[in-house]
Amino acid sequence: MFLRGVLLPMLSAAGLLGAPATPVAAVPGPPPLHQGWIITEQTPYRCLTGGPVGTILHTAACDRASKAQDFYQTSDGHFTQNGNCVQAVDTVAALKAPAVTKKPAAVTKKPAGTGKPKPAQVKVMTDSGASVRVVTCTYKGDQNWWYTTTLQAGDRKGRCLTEVSVDGATGHGTVRLQECTGKSNQQWRSLNPW
């Protein structure tokens, strides 16, 4: 009797007073476009690697213990590493960098109609292009990225992140922003190592 007459109405009243005036439902945000490692397509055990603010992005052997290889990108295009953003630097200088050619002595061509061979012009892959650095987030357009199978600065018309060389002694690869060519050294893929 006590339960029905006194306790039940008190519990019901307490429940109504504690309930919010309007129903509340959790609204999830959009899922990230990328979360985890970014691996080179040409060498699947090499990961894009950052570090503290000021670090220039490079590639290194993938390591689950390395927080410098954990990247995150949301639907608004910001690309972060350990709470900081990645951003191209020296963009103006990189756009003005000329293509480099070398004349190797051993490679020759014989011009049509002459008997004299001349050295062939060979285009050499260089480290030219803007470097990409870990910086404090400002959430401006220069920290936006477009990521599908290439990683492009700004939008889908931006320059591509390119692994231009790998040091055989240290295993660290140099990455720069260069004109997109579709070659394997500009192809990247997501992998969530967890």
Backbone hydrogen bonds in HBPLUS format (Angstrom, degrees):
<---DONOR---> <-ACCEPTOR-->    atom                        ^
c    i                          cat <-CA-CA->   ^        H-A-AA   ^      H-
h    n   atom  resd res      DA  || num        DHA   H-A  angle D-A-AA Bond
n    s   type  num  typ     dist DA aas  dist angle  dist       angle   num
A0005-GLY N   A0001-MET O   2.84 MM   4  5.90 165.7  1.86 159.4 164.0     1
A0006-VAL N   A0002-PHE O   2.99 MM   4  5.56 161.0  2.03 139.2 144.3     2
A0007-LEU N   A0002-PHE O   3.21 MM   5  6.54 164.6  2.24 153.2 157.0     3
A0008-LEU N   A0003-LEU O   2.86 MM   5  5.77 152.1  1.93 159.7 164.0     4
A0010-MET N   A0006-VAL O   3.22 MM   4  6.35 155.1  2.29 146.4 153.7     5
A0011-LEU N   A0007-LEU O   2.98 MM   4  6.20 161.2  2.02 155.3 159.8     6
A0012-SER N   A0008-LEU O   2.99 MM   4  6.16 157.0  2.05 149.9 156.6     7
A0013-ALA N   A0009-PRO O   2.94 MM   4  6.08 159.2  1.98 146.5 151.6     8
A0014-ALA N   A0010-MET O   2.99 MM   4  6.16 158.4  2.03 147.0 153.0     9
A0015-GLY N   A0011-LEU O   3.00 MM   4  6.15 151.4  2.09 141.7 149.4    10
A0016-LEU N   A0012-SER O   3.06 MM   4  6.33 151.9  2.14 146.0 153.0    11
A0017-LEU N   A0013-ALA O   2.99 MM   4  6.20 158.1  2.04 151.7 157.3    12
A0018-GLY N   A0014-ALA O   3.10 MM   4  6.20 148.1  2.21 142.6 150.3    13
A0033-LEU N   A0073-GLN O   2.70 MM  40  5.45 135.4  1.89 139.8 153.8    14
A0034-HIS N   A0073-GLN O   3.30 MM  39  5.03 158.7  2.35 135.8 134.8    15
A0073-GLN N   A0034-HIS O   2.93 MM  39  5.03 159.7  1.97 140.3 139.3    16
A0036-GLY N   A0071-PHE O   2.91 MM  35  5.31 158.9  1.96 157.1 160.0    17
A0071-PHE N   A0036-GLY O   2.82 MM  35  5.31 172.3  1.83 143.2 145.8    18
A0037-TRP N   A0191-LEU O   2.72 MM 154  5.10 148.2  1.82 172.3 162.4    19
A0191-LEU N   A0037-TRP O   3.05 MM 154  5.10 149.2  2.15 139.2 138.7    20
A0048-LEU N   A0038-ILE O   2.82 MM  10  5.53 162.0  1.85 165.5 171.8    21
A0039-ILE N   A0189-ARG O   2.85 MM 150  5.32 165.7  1.87 161.2 159.7    22
A0189-ARG N   A0039-ILE O   2.93 MM 150  5.32 146.9  2.04 144.4 154.6    23
A0040-THR N   A0046-ARG O   3.01 MM   6  5.84 160.7  2.04 158.0 163.4    24
A0041-GLU N   A0187-GLN O   2.93 MM 146  5.22 158.1  1.98 142.7 136.4    25
A0046-ARG N   A0043-THR O   3.05 MM   3  5.83 159.6  2.09 135.9 136.2    26
A0062-CYS N   A0045-TYR O   2.89 MM  17  5.70 163.2  1.91 153.6 152.7    27
A0047-CYS N   A0060-ALA O   2.74 MM  13  5.54 160.7  1.78 173.2 167.0    28
A0060-ALA N   A0047-CYS O   2.99 MM  13  5.54 148.5  2.09 145.9 155.0    29
A0049-THR N   A0058-HIS O   2.64 MM   9  5.31 155.2  1.70 172.4 167.5    30
A0058-HIS N   A0049-THR O   3.04 MM   9  5.31 157.4  2.10 147.7 155.0    31
A0050-GLY N   A0068-ALA O   2.77 MM  18  4.86 168.6  1.78 139.7 143.8    32
A0055-THR N   A0052-PRO O   3.03 MM   3  5.84 161.2  2.07 151.6 153.3    33
A0054-GLY N   A0134-VAL O   2.70 MM  80  5.39 174.4  1.71 152.4 152.5    34
A0134-VAL N   A0055-THR O   2.80 MM  79  5.38 157.7  1.85 156.7 164.3    35
A0057-LEU N   A0132-VAL O   2.71 MM  75  5.64 162.6  1.74 158.5 164.8    36
A0059-THR N   A0173-GLY O   3.02 MM 114  4.61 155.8  2.08 121.6 127.6    37
A0173-GLY N   A0059-THR O   2.84 MM 114  4.61 161.1  1.88 127.8 133.0    38
A0066-SER N   A0063-ASP O   2.98 MM   3  5.43 160.0  2.02 116.8 123.3    39
A0069-GLN N   A0066-SER O   3.33 MM   3  5.81 166.5  2.35 109.9 112.8    40
A0070-ASP N   A0067-LYS O   3.22 MM   3  5.37 170.1  2.23 110.5 112.7    41
A0072-TYR N   A0080-THR O   2.91 MM   8  5.20 151.5  2.00 148.1 151.4    42
A0080-THR N   A0072-TYR O   2.72 MM   8  5.20 172.8  1.73 165.0 164.2    43
A0074-THR N   A0078-HIS O   3.35 MM   4  6.01 147.0  2.47 153.4 159.7    44
A0077-GLY N   A0074-THR O   2.99 MM   3  5.69 164.9  2.01 123.3 126.2    45
A0145-TRP N   A0077-GLY O   2.91 MM  68  5.34 145.5  2.03 135.6 144.8    46
A0086-VAL N   A0079-PHE O   3.13 MM   7  6.15 141.7  2.28 170.9 167.3    47
A0081-GLN N   A0084-ASN O   2.71 MM   3  5.32 152.5  1.78 145.9 155.6    48
A0084-ASN N   A0081-GLN O   3.11 MM   3  5.32 165.4  2.13 115.1 118.0    49
A0085-CYS N   A0135-VAL O   2.86 MM  50  5.36 143.2  2.00 163.7 167.7    50
A0135-VAL N   A0085-CYS O   2.76 MM  50  5.36 168.6  1.77 157.3 161.4    51
A0087-GLN N   A0133-ARG O   2.97 MM  46  5.52 156.3  2.03 151.3 158.7    52
A0133-ARG N   A0087-GLN O   2.87 MM  46  5.52 164.0  1.89 157.7 152.8    53
A0089-VAL N   A0131-SER O   2.83 MM  42  5.60 162.4  1.86 162.0 160.6    54
A0094-ALA N   A0090-ASP O   2.93 MM   4  6.11 155.3  1.99 153.3 161.1    55
A0095-LEU N   A0091-THR O   3.04 MM   4  6.25 148.9  2.14 148.1 155.1    56
A0096-LYS N   A0093-ALA O   3.21 MM   3  5.26 131.9  2.45  96.0 108.5    57
A0097-ALA N   A0094-ALA O   3.29 MM   3  5.17 151.5  2.38  96.2 104.4    58
A0124-VAL N   A0100-VAL O   3.43 MM  24  6.18 172.8  2.44 149.9 151.9    59
A0102-LYS N   A0122-VAL O   3.27 MM  20  5.79 165.5  2.29 154.6 156.5    60
A0122-VAL N   A0102-LYS O   3.34 MM  20  5.79 170.5  2.34 165.3 167.5    61
A0120-ALA N   A0107-VAL O   3.33 MM  13  5.97 163.1  2.36 129.7 131.1    62
A0109-LYS N   A0118-LYS O   2.92 MM   9  5.55 163.6  1.94 157.4 160.9    63
A0118-LYS N   A0109-LYS O   2.81 MM   9  5.55 159.6  1.86 161.5 165.8    64
A0114-THR N   A0111-PRO O   3.28 MM   3  5.81 161.8  2.32 135.1 133.2    65
A0177-LEU N   A0130-ALA O   2.77 MM  47  5.07 155.4  1.83 144.8 153.4    66
A0143-GLN N   A0140-LYS O   3.04 MM   3  5.82 161.4  2.08 124.6 128.4    67
A0144-ASN N   A0141-GLY O   3.14 MM   3  5.29 164.7  2.16 114.7 114.6    68
A0154-GLY N   A0144-ASN O   2.77 MM  10  4.84 155.5  1.83 140.1 133.9    69
A0146-TRP N   A0152-GLN O   2.80 MM   6  5.02 160.0  1.84 148.8 155.4    70
A0152-GLN N   A0146-TRP O   2.81 MM   6  5.02 175.7  1.81 156.7 156.8    71
A0148-THR N   A0150-THR O   3.08 MM   2  5.34 157.7  2.13 150.0 155.4    72
A0188-TRP N   A0149-THR O   2.72 MM  39  5.31 164.8  1.75 151.6 156.7    73
A0161-LEU N   A0151-LEU O   2.79 MM  10  5.48 152.9  1.86 156.2 165.2    74
A0153-ALA N   A0159-ARG O   3.05 MM   6  5.72 153.5  2.13 159.1 161.5    75
A0155-ASP N   A0153-ALA O   3.14 MM   2  6.00 122.5  2.49 109.7  94.2    76
A0158-GLY N   A0155-ASP O   2.92 MM   3  5.31 166.7  1.93 121.3 123.8    77
A0160-CYS N   A0178-GLN O   2.80 MM  18  5.44 140.2  1.96 173.5 162.4    78
A0178-GLN N   A0160-CYS O   2.91 MM  18  5.44 160.6  1.94 150.8 152.2    79
A0162-THR N   A0176-ARG O   2.72 MM  14  5.31 157.2  1.77 153.7 161.7    80
A0176-ARG N   A0162-THR O   2.90 MM  14  5.31 151.1  1.98 145.9 153.0    81
A0163-GLU N   A0185-ASN O   2.96 MM  22  5.33 167.5  1.97 155.3 155.4    82
A0164-VAL N   A0174-THR O   2.80 MM  10  5.72 140.2  1.96 151.6 164.5    83
A0174-THR N   A0165-SER O   2.77 MM   9  5.34 149.4  1.86 143.6 154.1    84
A0167-ASP N   A0172-HIS O   2.91 MM   5  5.55 172.9  1.92 154.0 151.9    85
A0171-GLY N   A0167-ASP O   2.69 MM   4  5.26 147.8  1.79 152.1 161.6    86
A0186-GLN N   A0183-LYS O   3.03 MM   3  5.73 161.5  2.06 122.4 126.2    87
A0187-GLN N   A0184-SER O   3.21 MM   3  5.12 167.8  2.23 106.1 108.9    88
